[in-house]
Amino acid sequence: ESIMISKWPESEKEVIYPEKENEMNLMIDVVTALRNIRSEMNVEPGKNISVVIKPKTKKESEVLVQTESHIKRLTKAKDISIDKHAKKPENSASALVGKIEVFVPMAGLIDLDKENARLKKEIGNIENEIKRLSAQLKNKNFVERAPKEIVQKEKDKIVLLKEKLDKLNHHLK
């Protein structure tokens, strides 16, 4: 019989495991958080990272231990410490995955002085752009003559720039 006229396949409820799906989603979220840290902190793709994970529950710890080798491979982590009582390492980037804290110590991965200089320069550029847009929006001629969509677009840009500025200041700390 042709698949064109065949009955659409139905899922088999006995092979659906919601608990396993949740465990997989936890691993995926941790991998995503670590990749985001690498990207945001400009860690070279070829460099191996160290990871400290602070789970909140015993179940989270068990899942993370079971999937540790996959997390290592997918994030280029040389070592992962999974400890319910872990403290945030000095000079580390962090992320939250639900209630799980994920840390990546930055020592040796990036030149902190260069990264601080780069962040300060980017913060300065964003602050100047916010001032420019604010001045433009304070100009009555611009606000009255420009289409409402353009004015709203400029206001939205300021909101996005302020969010980015907050994030950069957080990274600088």
N, C-alpha and C positions, 0 to 999 in steps of 0.2 A: 504494500500500500504506500502511496506517495505521502511524504511528510506534509504536503500541501493540504491534504484532506484529513490528515491524522488528527487525533484528539490532542489538545494542548497538554503537555506534561504537568502533573500535579506534584507538589512537594510531599515528601513522606514525613509526617510529624514525628515518627519514632527516630529519625536521624537528625533532628534539630536539637541542638544543645545550647540553650540560652546562656548557661553558666560559662561554657567554653568560649562563646562569642564575647561575653563581657571580659574574660581574661585576655583574649586576643586584642580587644579594643584598648585595654589598659596598656599592653605592650606597645601598640601602635601609637598611643598618646604620648608615652614616654619617649619613644624614638622620635616622634615629631618635635617634642619639646627640645630634645638634645640637638636635633638638626637646626632648629630655629636659633638656639644659642650659638652654634657654630657660625651660622650665617650672619646673625646680628653683630657678633664680636669679630667678624672677619678672620676666623681661624682658617688657615690654609687647608684645603681639602685633603691633602696627603698626611697631615699631622694626626697622630693618635692622641686621644684625650683620656683623661681620668674622670671618672664619674662617681659622685656620692649621691645615693638615693635614700631619702628618709620617708619610708612608708608609715602610714598611721595604724594599719591593722595587720594582724597576723596573716590573714588571707592575702592581702596585697603583697606582703613579704614573700609568701610562698609562690605566688604567681611570678613575681619578679625574679626570684631565684631560679624557677623553672625556665624562664625565658631569657635568662642572662646571656647565654651564648648568642642568641639571635640579636639582642640589643647591642652587644659588642660588635657583631659583624655589620649591622646596619648603620652604626654610628661611628665606626672606627675608634672604638673605645679599647684602650689597652687593659684597663682594669675598672671594675665596678665594685663599689662598696655599698651593700644594702644593709642599712642599720637603722633601726627604729629610734635610736638615741643619738644619731649623728648630729654634729654641729656644723654650721656653715663654714667651710674652709675660707681662709683669708684670701682676698683678691679672687673671688670666684663669681661667675655668672650664675644666676638661678632662674628657675621656672617652677610654676605650680601645675601639677597634673591632678585635678580634683583637689584632694587634701594632701597629696604626696609632694614633697619638696625634692627638686632635682638640682644638683650643684655641679658645676664644672670649674675646677680651679684653673685660672688663666696663666699662672706662673709658667714660663717656658713656652707657652703657646703663642703669645703675642708680646710685642715690646710695649709694656705698659705706658712708658713715656710717650711713644709715638701715638699710641691709641688715645691717650689723654689729649694730646695736641690735636689730633684729628677730630675728636669729639668736641673740643672747645671751638675749633674753627667752624664745624658744622652748626653748633649751637649759635654762634655769632651770626652766621648766614641766615639761619631761620629767624632769629630775633630781628634782624634787619628787614626781612621779608614781611614779618608780622607788622612792624612799624610802618612800612610802605603801604601795605594793604589797609591798615587802620587809618592812615592819613587820607588815603583815597576814599574810604567810606565816610570820613568826616567832612569831605568836600561836598557841599550842598549841590553844586552844579553837576557833579558826577552822579550823585544819588537821584537827582530829579530828572536828568536827561537820559541816563543809561536805562536799557530795558531791565525790568524787574528780575528777569532770569540771570542777567549778568551780575547785578548787585548781590543776589542770593548766592551765586557761585563764588563771589569774592568772600562773602561771609563764611561759607562752608570751607573755603581754603584756610581761613584763619583758624577755624575750629580744628581742622586736620593738622595744621602746623603746630598749634598749641599741644595737641596730643603727642606729636612727634618730639616736640621740645621736652615735654615731661619725661618721655621714654629716654631721650638722650641724657638728660640730667640724672636720671636714675642710673644709667650705665656709667656715667662719670663718677658717681659716688662709689 
